[in-house]
Amino acid sequence: MARQKGHIKYVGTLGEVRHFKIKGNEGYFAGLKGGPTGEQVKTAPSFIRTRENMSEFAACANAGKSLRTGLSALMKQMSDSQLTGRLTAIMKKINIEDGSEARGQRAVLVSQQPQYLKGLDFNRNISFNGIFNAPFSLAVTVDRNESTFSVYPFNPLNYLNIPSGATHFRIINALSVLSDFVYNPTTGAYEPAEPGFNEMSNITYSDYTAVDSLTPLIEVISTLPGAPTLTTNVAVLASICIEFYQQVGSNYYLFNAGNALKIQDVL
């Protein structure tokens, strides 16, 4: 693959050469035009594996999208630019664990493979554990519809990696539901096994807490709307988060740096 270094920047096809950008990479790239037609990919026997891979990739992408949607209120300030791709890759690992269905129809059974999501940092450049080291516990009820994030008394100057200029922080407890995704032979597409529960969430914030004084016990309780009775076809993501702010007068302004979100447990 060629890499364009000149001053003319464009995408598209010129003669037999395609010019394009790659997300997450700087600069412009070029490659020869060619390859099979769309109709060949859809119908030719030689592309059966391609069609199977495309079907399962779509399922994994949709599962990752549902995860992000459930936590959409936190995505802008907590995720890196490659989170979408990383989530799709994780969902693919979960997908290939399903040995009960044929290729192209394997389910994305998050409820059965929680280990792939547990401990995930939403920003690969900012580790929650690198920002937050205070003593805490996270308890989820047996029916999985409520969690309590308890942070025990501590000195923020000793246990937090505080961005320069920050005066306050908030602790966040996020509870969200992600359905398994299964293949529907009637529609020929993947669908959430529990659409009524999929993407359900509740995000609860603590009060603003000063970074320069001893912190009392902080308890943040998050309860799913309606306290639903969840089925075994869904996974509950128990996520924890910290945000930093600067107080100016009576207003608190969210920092762009130092904020961190992590999936602490998957139940």
ABEGO torsion letter per residue (X at the ends): XBBBABABBBBEBBEABBBBBBBGBBEBBBBBBEEBBAAAAAABAAAAAAAAAAAAAAAAAAAAAAAAAAAAAAAAAABBAAAAAAAAAAAAAAAAABAABBBGABBBBAAABAAAABGBBABAABBAAAABABBBBBBBBAAGABBBBBBBBBBAAAABBBBBGBABBBBBBBBBBBBBBBBBAAAGBBBBABAAABGBBBBBBBBBBBAABBBBBBBBBBBBBGGBBBBAABBBBBBBBBBBBBBBEABBBBBABGBBBBBABBX
